[in-house]
Amino acid sequence: LLAHWPAGTPPLSIDAFIAAAEPSTRLTAIRRPLLVITAPDDPVLGEASSRTLVAAANGLPYVNVLTTADGGHIGHLGRYAQWLADTFDRFFANAPLTKPRA
């Protein structure tokens, strides 16, 4: 986003952008089923953020976080194609059954 901002001052500093993009702080606003697949070797989130994301999703009815031992940010597709296809199939089949918060 910041790299593509027109000449001039970007709307956010890099630190503010990273803070605003932190997914764990936005999960309580999710009102539709969401599947997040993370791994400790994720080069974008990293291990600490992966653990934070899992903890933040705990108890949220619409947020489903799966953690794998490896797979990086998008490595799951290349390494575990059938597992990923099966995971997506189960998620989409069960997503309408997600219960809203009381």
LINHU-V420594 format. One record per backbone hydrogen bond with DSSP energy under -1.0 kcal/mol. NH is the residue of the N-H (numbers start at 1). CO is the residue of the C=O. E is the energy in kcal/mol with one decimal. If there is no record, write none. Layout:
nh=NH co=CO e=E
nh=NH co=CO e=E
This chain:
nh=5 co=2 e=-1.1
nh=17 co=13 e=-2.7
nh=18 co=14 e=-2.6
nh=19 co=15 e=-2.3
nh=20 co=16 e=-2.4
nh=21 co=17 e=-1.9
nh=26 co=23 e=-1.7
nh=29 co=26 e=-1.4
nh=30 co=27 e=-1.8
nh=34 co=62 e=-3.2
nh=36 co=64 e=-3.0
nh=38 co=66 e=-2.9
nh=42 co=39 e=-1.8
nh=46 co=42 e=-1.4
nh=50 co=46 e=-1.9
nh=51 co=47 e=-2.2
nh=52 co=48 e=-2.3
nh=53 co=49 e=-2.5
nh=54 co=50 e=-2.1
nh=55 co=51 e=-2.4
nh=56 co=52 e=-2.6
nh=57 co=53 e=-1.7
nh=60 co=57 e=-2.4
nh=64 co=34 e=-3.0
nh=66 co=36 e=-2.9
nh=68 co=38 e=-2.4
nh=75 co=71 e=-1.7
nh=77 co=74 e=-1.1
nh=79 co=75 e=-2.8
nh=80 co=76 e=-2.4
nh=84 co=80 e=-3.0
nh=85 co=81 e=-2.4
nh=86 co=82 e=-2.6
nh=87 co=83 e=-2.5
nh=88 co=84 e=-2.7
nh=89 co=85 e=-2.3
nh=90 co=86 e=-2.5
nh=91 co=87 e=-2.5
nh=92 co=88 e=-2.9
nh=93 co=89 e=-2.1
nh=94 co=90 e=-2.0
nh=95 co=91 e=-2.0
nh=97 co=94 e=-1.7
nh=98 co=95 e=-1.8
